[in-house]
């Protein structure tokens, strides 16, 4: 009973933080490396990605001269779809857990995501969620996890940018190790925005996708192993300057760590037509 009351108190506090803290910079991330204050953040908002071809992967080899897991570069063609503008937040996950009486898989191992979801972090991306936790949340809101290809197109654009903003690294635009924060910030806090308007695609937390990990056709590198799902993006402990949006890795579905997620959903024919229409 005490636990349930504690959760309800948490929810009330989280709502207060969400309502008064949207669009403001947290004290932790103020400074030269943080982006200017942004417009009000609406967790759950989505951006529409138009149908069409895009560049996926990369022919750039590692520092050892060997093929990376992202080799080779190739072209993909996807129908129009929607993807969350922001990563799913602690408050969104808490709201889901209360409504659906859902307990995260990490609770069994003493790594319950709630341990990292204090009231002042309502707008911080949820972490320590498994692949199944992420899937369950997306399903509850009528969405799904994005495929690896959908994630990459939303992040890189049709022309295959190395970073959401272009091909040259810029300090302070993403919550990666270079900021010195070394922990996730509120979603939308940094100017880490793709051409389609998706935020925090490079930094803040790594993200689950629905795609089982396999090497791309033509890649002769060692496969990390079966039973893994592709994880994309970087955590604040990773150096963004040394990475790119095409970087990929695979983790077991039960993995618990600095991995969060965002959701996606199919576009309707009307949505697809809207996305294809020239801007006025």
C-alpha positions in Angstrom: 0.0 0.0 0.0 2.8 2.4 0.9 4.5 1.6 -2.4 1.3 2.4 -4.3 0.9 5.7 -2.4 4.5 6.5 -3.1 3.9 5.9 -6.8 0.8 8.2 -6.8 2.8 11.0 -5.1 5.5 10.5 -7.7 2.9 10.9 -10.4 1.5 14.1 -9.0 4.9 15.6 -8.6 5.9 14.4 -12.1 2.8 16.1 -13.6 3.8 19.3 -11.9 7.3 19.1 -13.2 6.0 18.3 -16.7 3.6 21.2 -16.7 5.9 23.9 -15.4 9.2 22.5 -16.7 8.4 22.0 -20.4 10.6 24.1 -22.7 12.9 25.2 -19.8 16.5 24.2 -19.3 17.4 22.1 -16.3 20.0 23.4 -14.0 22.2 20.5 -14.8 22.5 21.3 -18.5 22.9 25.1 -18.4 26.1 26.4 -19.8 27.9 27.0 -23.0 27.4 23.4 -24.3 23.6 23.4 -23.9 21.4 24.7 -26.7 19.1 27.7 -26.2 15.7 27.2 -24.6 13.3 25.4 -26.9 9.5 25.6 -27.4 7.2 23.6 -25.2 7.9 19.9 -25.3 4.9 17.6 -25.9 5.9 14.0 -25.1 4.2 11.6 -27.4 4.1 14.0 -30.3 5.1 12.5 -33.6 6.7 13.6 -36.9 5.7 12.3 -40.3 8.5 10.8 -42.4 7.8 10.9 -46.2 8.0 7.8 -48.4 11.1 7.4 -50.5 14.6 6.2 -50.8 17.4 7.0 -48.4 21.0 6.1 -47.7 21.6 3.5 -45.0 24.9 2.2 -43.5 28.4 3.4 -44.4 31.4 2.3 -46.4 33.7 4.1 -43.9 35.9 1.4 -42.2 37.0 1.4 -38.6 40.3 2.8 -37.3 41.7 -0.7 -37.7 40.9 -0.7 -41.4 38.2 -3.4 -41.0 34.6 -3.4 -41.9 32.3 -2.0 -39.2 28.9 -3.4 -38.3 27.3 -0.6 -40.5 29.2 -1.7 -43.7 28.3 -1.5 -46.5 26.4 1.6 -47.5 23.2 0.8 -49.3 19.9 2.3 -50.4 16.6 1.5 -48.9 13.0 2.6 -49.8 10.4 3.0 -47.1 6.7 3.9 -47.2 5.6 7.0 -45.2 5.5 6.5 -41.4 5.3 8.4 -38.1 8.0 8.4 -35.4 8.0 9.9 -32.0 9.5 13.4 -31.9 11.1 12.6 -28.6 12.2 9.6 -26.6 9.7 8.1 -24.3 10.0 9.9 -20.9 9.9 8.6 -17.3 6.5 10.2 -16.8 5.0 8.5 -19.9 6.4 5.1 -18.7 5.0 5.7 -15.2 1.6 6.7 -16.5 1.5 3.5 -18.6 2.7 1.3 -15.6 0.0 2.7 -13.4 -2.9 2.4 -15.9 -1.8 -1.1 -17.1 -0.5 -2.3 -13.7 2.7 -3.1 -15.5 5.9 -4.1 -13.8 9.1 -3.6 -15.7 11.2 -6.8 -16.3 14.1 -5.1 -14.5 12.3 -5.2 -11.2 13.1 -8.9 -10.9 16.8 -8.1 -11.0 16.8 -5.0 -8.8 17.2 -2.7 -11.8 13.7 -1.3 -11.9 13.5 1.7 -14.1 11.6 3.5 -11.3 14.8 3.7 -9.3 16.1 6.2 -11.9 12.8 8.0 -12.4 12.6 10.6 -9.6 10.0 13.4 -9.8 12.5 16.0 -11.0 13.2 13.7 -14.0 9.7 13.5 -15.4 10.9 14.7 -18.8 14.1 12.6 -18.9 14.1 9.6 -21.2 13.2 6.3 -19.4 16.2 3.9 -19.2 16.7 0.4 -17.8 13.8 -1.0 -19.9 14.0 -4.2 -21.8 13.0 -4.8 -25.4 9.7 -6.3 -24.1 9.1 -3.3 -21.8 9.5 -1.0 -24.8 7.2 -3.1 -27.0 4.5 -3.2 -24.3 4.5 0.6 -23.8 4.3 1.3 -27.6 1.4 -1.2 -28.0 -0.4 0.4 -25.1 -0.5 3.7 -27.0 -1.4 2.3 -30.3 2.1 2.4 -31.7 5.1 0.1 -32.2 8.8 0.1 -32.0 10.4 1.6 -35.1 12.4 -0.7 -37.4 16.1 0.0 -37.7 15.6 1.4 -41.2 12.9 3.7 -39.9 15.1 4.9 -37.1 18.0 5.6 -39.4 16.0 7.5 -42.0 14.4 9.7 -39.3 17.8 10.5 -38.0 19.9 10.9 -41.1 17.4 12.1 -43.7 17.3 11.0 -47.3 20.9 12.0 -48.0 22.5 10.0 -45.2 23.9 12.6 -42.9 26.5 11.6 -40.3 24.8 13.7 -37.6 21.2 15.0 -37.4 22.3 18.5 -38.4 24.8 17.6 -41.1 28.2 15.9 -41.8 30.4 18.0 -39.5 30.6 17.5 -35.8 29.5 20.5 -33.7 30.2 20.6 -29.9 27.2 21.2 -27.7 24.4 20.1 -30.1 23.9 16.7 -28.6 23.9 15.2 -25.1 27.0 13.0 -25.6 30.1 12.7 -23.5 31.5 16.0 -24.8 28.9 18.0 -22.8 30.3 16.6 -19.5 26.8 16.0 -18.1 27.2 12.2 -18.3 23.6 11.5 -17.7 20.4 11.9 -19.7 18.8 15.4 -19.9 15.2 16.4 -20.5 14.0 15.5 -24.0 14.4 18.3 -26.5 17.0 20.0 -24.3 19.7 20.0 -27.0 19.7 21.1 -30.6 20.0 17.5 -31.7 17.3 17.6 -34.4 17.0 15.9 -37.7 15.7 17.4 -40.9 12.3 15.8 -40.1 12.1 17.3 -36.7 13.0 14.2 -34.6 14.9 15.2 -31.4 17.8 13.5 -29.6 18.5 11.0 -32.3 22.2 11.0 -31.7 22.5 11.5 -27.9 20.7 11.3 -24.6 20.0 7.5 -24.5 20.5 4.6 -26.8 17.2 3.3 -28.3 15.7 -0.1 -29.0 14.4 -0.9 -32.5 12.2 -3.8 -33.5 14.9 -5.3 -35.9 16.7 -8.5 -35.0 20.4 -7.9 -35.4 22.0 -9.3 -38.6 24.9 -8.1 -40.7 24.1 -6.2 -43.8 24.5 -8.2 -47.1 28.1 -8.1 -48.1 29.5 -7.6 -44.6 32.2 -10.2 -43.5 32.6 -8.9 -39.9 31.9 -11.3 -37.0 28.2 -11.3 -36.1 27.6 -10.4 -32.4 25.3 -13.4 -32.2 21.7 -14.5 -32.5 18.8 -13.4 -30.3 19.8 -9.7 -30.3 17.9 -6.6 -31.4 19.4 -3.5 -33.0 20.1 -0.6 -30.6 20.8 2.8 -32.1 22.0 6.2 -30.9 24.4 7.1 -28.1 24.3 7.6 -24.3 25.9 10.6 -22.5 28.8 8.3 -21.8 29.7 7.9 -25.5 31.8 10.4 -27.5 29.6 11.7 -30.3 32.5 13.2 -32.2 33.9 9.6 -32.7 30.5 8.2 -33.7 27.9 8.5 -36.5 24.2 8.0 -37.0 24.9 4.8 -39.0 26.6 3.1 -36.0 24.7 0.0 -34.8 24.9 -2.7 -32.2 22.9 -5.6 -31.0 21.7 -6.5 -27.5 19.7 -9.4 -26.0 16.0 -8.6 -25.4 16.5 -8.8 -21.7 19.4 -6.2 -21.6 19.1 -3.6 -18.9 21.2 -0.4 -19.2 21.3 3.1 -20.6 18.8 2.1 -23.4 15.4 3.8 -23.9 13.2 4.0 -26.9 10.7 5.9 -29.0 7.7 4.6 -30.8 6.5 4.6 -34.5 3.4 3.8 -36.4 2.3 3.3 -40.0 1.1 6.3 -42.0 -2.4 6.3 -43.6 -2.7 6.9 -47.3 -3.9 10.4 -46.4 -0.8 10.9 -44.3 1.4 9.7 -47.1 -0.2 12.1 -49.6 0.3 15.0 -47.1 4.0 14.1 -46.6 4.5 13.9 -50.4 2.9 17.3 -51.1 5.3 20.1 -51.8 5.7 22.7 -49.1 3.7 25.9 -49.7 
